[in-house]
Amino acid sequence: MHIRVASPPVKYPCYMGINIPTREELIANKLNADALAKELGADSLVYLSLEGLKTAVQSGIPNPAGKKTGHCTACLNGQYPVDLLDW
């Protein structure tokens, strides 16, 4: 059995309104893809890359007046769109 996940691994909590556990509670911070596959009894586990996700969700979205189209990916890469000290 091979597992393909249609998202990059979630490694960071969301402070923007989605209730995501702490980093310590997220499995992607405890086990890499190979170890998680073994834990699940799978032959392999592969996540979608962050760039692959961005390409998939931005395809066909109009970009009026040259504005940058984007989505928050902080829970995937730890780069929050605002300084968390301001919260």
Sequence and secondary structure as in RCSB ss.txt:
>XXXX:A:sequence
MHIRVASPPVKYPCYMGINIPTREELIANKLNADALAKELGADSLVYLSLEGLKTAVQSGIPNPAGKKTGHCTAC
LNGQYPVDLLDW
>XXXX:A:secstr
 EEEESS    S   SS     GGG GGGT  HHHHHHHHT SEEEE  HHHHHHHHHTT   GGG       HH
HHS  SS GGG 
